[in-house]
Amino acid sequence: MLVSIDDAQDPRLNAFRWRERQLTTIAQRKAAIAEGLFIAEGDLVVQRALEAGCVPDVVLCDPKCGAQFATAVDAAGGTTLVASADIRREVTGLGVPLDAIGVFKRPPLISCDDMIAAATRLIVLDCVDNPSNVGSIARTAAALGWDGLLLDSTSADPLSRRALRVSMGTTFKLAFARFANTGDMLNKLQQHGFLTIGLTPHHQSREVADLRTLKVSGKRAVVLGSERQGLSDASLELCSQLATIQMAKGVDSLNVASASAIACFALL
């Protein structure tokens, strides 16, 4: 059923006025259990959230998208609201009135142990706190068929608005889980037969292989650090193998999302 809204102050629109931290606390975004809500911006992201089985709370649309999504939203127990472009622009605070924007319940997460047991190709993120980078990494991983994303507690939320916008909703195709300590996670992966490959431009004491020359068989995990600092010395020491992406003279690094794309393709 479609519900028409003709007043921007209608209380049924409140969820779209709230800031992201009002929908989900930092603790909930970083936790290993699913609590709180997330926002899907744009008709494609809303569609992919519904297709992935995410449970909608309320979806705000133009009439065309309202008709498109109403049946699925109703079946999942949510509400579909339809409003004019002016009302959608005012309520969401976005310069462009999106055709659809939805508030969804955060989906259940699988545990790190369950993910490791089922996977052969994983990406490990340590201190990657930019949600645009996390969204781009998730998009690449999903597109290239990697199995999942393991994030430390300081890395950005894959279900944040920016991350979902950048990933175009492909995040819903990629399992992700949180871990507390990078060193413990690297040890656990190795105990389960994973070759852990840390990306770094150089290392003072360990050999760093050219990524193009690596011959990898069996289970593998690409380990990526923060945009500015890279992986910590402790994490680099614990990786099974260190690798670098050769670059032109005078260029010392790549954006972490770009590096992940090259590594995921090279290590397929």
VEXDREN-2710 file (C-alpha; in Angstrom, 1 decimal):
% VEXDREN-2710
k/r/px/py/pz
1/MET/0.0/0.0/0.0
2/LEU/1.2/3.5/-0.9
3/VAL/0.9/6.3/1.6
4/SER/0.8/9.8/0.1
5/ILE/2.5/12.6/2.1
6/ASP/1.7/16.2/1.4
7/ASP/3.3/17.9/4.5
8/ALA/7.0/18.0/5.1
9/GLN/6.4/18.1/8.8
10/ASP/4.5/14.8/8.8
11/PRO/6.0/12.7/11.7
12/ARG/6.2/9.6/9.5
13/LEU/9.1/11.3/7.8
14/ASN/11.1/11.7/11.0
15/ALA/13.5/8.9/10.2
16/PHE/14.7/10.8/7.1
17/ARG/15.4/13.9/9.1
18/TRP/17.6/12.1/11.6
19/ARG/21.4/12.1/11.2
20/GLU/23.1/8.7/10.7
21/ARG/24.3/8.5/14.3
22/GLN/20.7/8.8/15.5
23/LEU/19.7/5.7/13.5
24/THR/22.7/3.7/14.6
25/THR/25.2/4.4/17.4
26/ILE/28.9/4.1/16.9
27/ALA/28.9/1.1/19.2
28/GLN/26.3/-0.6/17.1
29/ARG/28.1/0.1/13.8
30/LYS/31.3/-1.4/15.2
31/ALA/29.7/-4.3/17.0
32/ALA/29.7/-7.9/15.9
33/ILE/25.9/-8.1/16.3
34/ALA/23.4/-6.4/14.1
35/GLU/21.5/-3.6/15.8
36/GLY/20.1/-0.3/14.7
37/LEU/19.2/1.0/11.2
38/PHE/20.9/2.0/8.0
39/ILE/20.0/4.3/5.1
40/ALA/19.9/3.2/1.5
41/GLU/20.1/6.2/-0.9
42/GLY/18.8/5.9/-4.5
43/ASP/16.5/3.5/-6.2
44/LEU/19.2/1.1/-7.2
45/VAL/20.6/0.8/-3.6
46/VAL/17.0/0.4/-2.3
47/GLN/16.3/-2.3/-4.9
48/ARG/19.5/-4.2/-4.0
49/ALA/18.8/-4.0/-0.3
50/LEU/15.3/-5.5/-0.8
51/GLU/16.7/-8.2/-3.1
52/ALA/19.3/-9.1/-0.5
53/GLY/16.5/-9.6/2.1
54/CYS/17.2/-6.5/4.2
55/VAL/14.1/-5.6/6.2
56/PRO/12.7/-2.1/5.4
57/ASP/11.3/0.1/8.1
58/VAL/10.2/2.9/5.8
59/VAL/10.9/3.9/2.2
60/LEU/10.3/7.4/0.7
61/CYS/9.8/7.5/-3.0
62/ASP/8.5/9.4/-6.0
63/PRO/5.3/7.8/-7.4
64/LYS/7.0/5.6/-10.0
65/CYS/9.4/4.0/-7.5
66/GLY/6.7/3.8/-4.9
67/ALA/4.7/1.6/-7.3
68/GLN/7.8/-0.4/-8.0
69/PHE/8.8/-1.1/-4.4
70/ALA/5.4/-1.1/-2.5
71/THR/4.7/-4.8/-2.8
72/ALA/8.1/-5.9/-1.6
73/VAL/8.2/-3.3/1.2
74/ASP/4.7/-4.3/2.4
75/ALA/5.6/-8.0/2.3
76/ALA/8.6/-7.3/4.5
77/GLY/6.6/-5.4/7.0
78/GLY/7.7/-1.9/6.0
79/THR/5.9/1.3/4.9
80/THR/6.1/3.0/1.5
81/LEU/5.7/6.7/1.5
82/VAL/5.2/8.8/-1.7
83/ALA/5.9/12.6/-1.7
84/SER/6.7/15.4/-4.1
85/ALA/10.3/16.3/-5.1
86/ASP/10.1/19.4/-2.9
87/ILE/9.1/17.5/0.2
88/ARG/11.7/14.8/-0.4
89/ARG/14.4/17.5/-0.9
90/GLU/13.4/19.3/2.3
91/VAL/13.1/16.3/4.5
92/THR/16.3/14.5/3.4
93/GLY/18.4/17.7/3.2
94/LEU/19.9/16.5/-0.1
95/GLY/20.3/18.9/-3.0
96/VAL/18.8/16.4/-5.4
97/PRO/15.5/14.7/-4.4
98/LEU/16.3/11.0/-4.8
99/ASP/13.7/8.8/-6.5
100/ALA/13.9/6.5/-3.5
101/ILE/15.5/6.5/-0.1
102/GLY/14.9/3.8/2.5
103/VAL/15.5/3.2/6.2
104/PHE/16.3/-0.5/6.8
105/LYS/17.1/-2.7/9.8
106/ARG/20.7/-3.7/9.9
107/PRO/21.0/-7.4/8.7
108/PRO/22.4/-10.1/10.8
109/LEU/26.2/-10.5/10.7
110/ILE/28.0/-13.8/10.6
111/SER/30.9/-14.3/12.9
112/CYS/34.5/-14.1/11.9
113/ASP/34.9/-17.8/12.6
114/ASP/32.0/-18.7/10.3
115/MET/33.3/-16.5/7.6
116/ILE/36.8/-18.0/7.7
117/ALA/35.5/-21.5/7.7
118/ALA/33.4/-20.9/4.5
119/ALA/35.8/-18.7/2.6
120/THR/38.9/-19.1/0.4
121/ARG/39.5/-15.4/-0.5
122/LEU/39.2/-12.6/2.1
123/ILE/40.1/-9.0/2.5
124/VAL/41.3/-7.7/5.9
125/LEU/41.0/-4.0/6.6
126/ASP/43.0/-2.4/9.5
127/CYS/42.3/1.2/10.3
128/VAL/40.6/2.0/7.0
129/ASP/38.4/4.7/8.4
130/ASN/37.2/6.4/5.2
131/PRO/33.7/5.1/4.3
132/SER/34.2/5.9/0.6
133/ASN/37.3/3.7/0.5
134/VAL/35.4/0.9/2.4
135/GLY/32.5/1.2/-0.1
136/SER/34.9/1.0/-3.1
137/ILE/36.8/-1.9/-1.7
138/ALA/33.5/-3.8/-1.1
139/ARG/32.3/-3.0/-4.6
140/THR/35.6/-4.4/-6.1
141/ALA/35.5/-7.5/-3.9
142/ALA/31.9/-8.3/-4.8
143/ALA/32.6/-7.7/-8.5
144/LEU/35.6/-10.0/-8.5
145/GLY/34.0/-12.8/-6.5
146/TRP/35.9/-12.5/-3.3
147/ASP/34.2/-14.1/-0.3
148/GLY/34.1/-11.5/2.4
149/LEU/35.5/-8.5/4.3
150/LEU/37.0/-8.6/7.8
151/LEU/37.2/-5.2/9.4
152/ASP/38.9/-4.1/12.6
153/SER/36.9/-2.0/15.1
154/THR/38.4/1.3/13.7
155/SER/37.5/0.7/10.1
156/ALA/34.5/2.5/8.6
157/ASP/31.0/0.9/8.5
158/PRO/30.2/-0.8/5.1
159/LEU/26.6/0.1/5.6
160/SER/27.2/3.9/6.2
161/ARG/25.5/6.2/3.7
162/ARG/28.7/7.1/1.9
163/ALA/30.0/3.5/1.7
164/LEU/26.7/2.3/0.3
165/ARG/26.5/5.1/-2.3
166/VAL/30.0/4.3/-3.5
167/SER/29.4/0.6/-3.6
168/MET/26.1/1.1/-5.4
169/GLY/24.6/-1.4/-3.0
170/THR/27.0/-4.3/-4.0
171/THR/27.9/-4.4/-0.4
172/PHE/24.8/-6.5/0.2
173/LYS/26.4/-9.2/-1.9
174/LEU/29.5/-9.4/0.3
175/ALA/29.6/-10.8/3.8
176/PHE/31.5/-8.8/6.4
177/ALA/32.4/-9.2/10.0
178/ARG/34.2/-7.3/12.8
179/PHE/37.3/-8.3/14.8
180/ALA/38.9/-6.7/17.8
181/ASN/42.7/-7.3/17.2
182/THR/44.5/-7.4/13.9
183/GLY/47.4/-9.5/15.2
184/ASP/45.0/-12.1/16.6
185/MET/43.0/-12.1/13.3
186/LEU/46.2/-12.7/11.2
187/ASN/47.3/-15.5/13.4
188/LYS/43.8/-17.1/13.2
189/LEU/43.7/-16.9/9.4
190/GLN/47.1/-18.6/9.1
191/GLN/46.0/-21.3/11.5
192/HIS/43.1/-21.9/9.1
193/GLY/45.4/-22.3/6.1
194/PHE/45.3/-18.7/4.7
195/LEU/48.3/-17.1/3.1
196/THR/48.0/-13.5/4.5
197/ILE/49.4/-11.0/2.0
198/GLY/50.1/-7.5/3.4
199/LEU/50.4/-4.7/0.9
200/THR/53.2/-2.2/1.6
201/PRO/55.5/-0.1/-0.5
202/HIS/58.6/-1.3/1.3
203/HIS/59.9/-2.9/4.5
204/GLN/63.2/-2.4/6.3
205/SER/64.0/-6.1/7.1
206/ARG/61.6/-8.3/5.2
207/GLU/61.5/-9.1/1.5
208/VAL/58.6/-7.3/-0.3
209/ALA/57.6/-9.1/-3.5
210/ASP/56.4/-7.5/-6.7
211/LEU/52.7/-8.3/-6.7
212/ARG/52.9/-9.3/-10.4
213/THR/55.3/-12.1/-9.6
214/LEU/53.4/-13.7/-6.7
215/LYS/52.1/-17.3/-7.4
216/VAL/49.4/-18.0/-4.9
217/SER/47.5/-21.3/-4.5
218/GLY/45.0/-22.2/-1.8
219/LYS/43.3/-19.8/0.5
220/ARG/44.5/-16.2/0.6
221/ALA/43.7/-13.0/2.4
222/VAL/44.8/-9.5/1.3
223/VAL/45.6/-7.2/4.2
224/LEU/45.3/-3.5/3.8
225/GLY/46.1/-0.6/6.1
226/SER/45.1/3.0/6.5
227/GLU/45.3/5.5/3.7
228/ARG/48.2/7.5/5.3
229/GLN/50.1/5.2/7.6
230/GLY/49.5/1.8/5.9
231/LEU/49.8/-1.4/7.9
232/SER/51.5/-1.2/11.3
233/ASP/54.9/-2.7/11.9
234/ALA/53.3/-5.4/14.1
235/SER/50.9/-6.3/11.4
236/LEU/53.5/-6.4/8.7
237/GLU/55.6/-8.8/10.8
238/LEU/52.7/-11.1/11.2
239/CYS/51.7/-11.3/7.5
240/SER/52.8/-14.5/5.7
241/GLN/54.0/-12.5/2.7
242/LEU/54.5/-8.8/1.9
243/ALA/53.8/-7.5/-1.6
244/THR/54.0/-4.2/-3.4
245/ILE/52.5/-2.7/-6.5
246/GLN/55.2/-1.3/-8.7
247/MET/54.7/2.4/-9.5
248/ALA/56.3/5.1/-11.6
249/LYS/59.3/6.9/-10.2
250/GLY/58.4/9.7/-7.8
251/VAL/55.0/8.1/-6.8
252/ASP/55.1/6.4/-3.4
253/SER/51.5/5.1/-2.9
254/LEU/48.1/4.4/-4.3
255/ASN/44.7/5.2/-2.8
256/VAL/43.9/2.1/-0.7
257/ALA/40.7/1.4/-2.7
258/SER/42.7/1.4/-6.0
259/ALA/45.4/-0.8/-4.4
260/SER/42.7/-3.3/-3.3
261/ALA/41.3/-3.5/-6.8
262/ILE/44.7/-4.3/-8.3
263/ALA/45.5/-6.8/-5.6
264/CYS/42.1/-8.5/-5.8
265/PHE/42.4/-8.9/-9.5
266/ALA/46.0/-10.0/-9.4
267/LEU/45.4/-12.6/-6.7
268/LEU/42.1/-14.1/-8.1
END
